[in-house]
């Protein structure tokens, strides 16, 4: 995915959520029953509201992901990393 449009992606693979922007791919542990993210509802400088499909229920569930503490734990400067990101789309779109 190109960073020229300022879009990051969110997906999941092998038990991890995967947030990617340009060459930076950040993986963090996903809930055990997560099948996939189904919709990005809101993006605000590191804070995501998404819908997710879980194996144990039929309907999607709204979830919240705060990338700032994840980035800090990985020794990224959250402001610097997040500044060029204008939005997020699903990785499988």
N, C-alpha and C positions, 0 to 999 in steps of 0.2 A: 504494500500500500504506500502511496506517495504522501509525504508530509506537506507537499505544496498546498494542499487544500486545508490543512490543519485538522484533519480527521484522524482520530485514533480508532482502534477496534477493540471490542470485548468479545471474548468467546470462552470456551472451556475445552479441555483435553486432558485425559489421563488423571482425573481427580483434581485438577487445578483450574482456576479461573486464569485467563490469559488476557492481559491488557497490553496492547502494542501501539507504539507510535514511532514511526520511522524504523530505525534499527534496534530500538530499545524494546525488549520483550520482557514483561514483568509477570511472573507466575506466582500465584498465591493459592493456598489450599481452599478448595471449594467444599461446600456441604456434600456429604457422601452420596446423597440421592439426587443431586443436580443432574438433570439430563441435558439442558441447554438454556441459554438466555434467549428469550423470545422477543423482547422489545426494549429499546432504550427510551425511557420516558423523559428524562431530564439530565442535563449535564451542567454543573456549575463549578468550574475551577477545581476539579478533583472529586467532587461529590456526584455520585450517580444514583438515579432512581431507575430501576429496571424491573421488568417482569421476567420470571424464570419458571421453567417447567421442572417439577420434581417427580420422581418415580412413584412416590407414595400418595399422590393426589392427581385428580384429573384436571383441575383448573390451574391456570398460571397463578403465581404468587408474587406480590410486589416485594422487592428487596432493595436494600440500600447498601451502597459500597462507598466508603470514604478512602480515596487513594492517598491522601496526605499521610496518615500514619504508616501506611504500607511503604510509601516512598522514603519516609524518614528512617524506617527500620532497615532499609537497604542503602542508607547513606546517600540518597539523592537529595538535592535541594528541590523541594516540592514546587516552589514558586518558579524557579528556572525551568524545570521539566514541564510544568503544566501551562506556562505562559503561551506557547505557540499552538496549543490544542484548542480548537474552536468548537469541536463537537466529537461525538463518539457514535460509531455505527457497529452493528453486529458483525462479527468476523465472517459469518456464513452468508451474508447478504451479497 
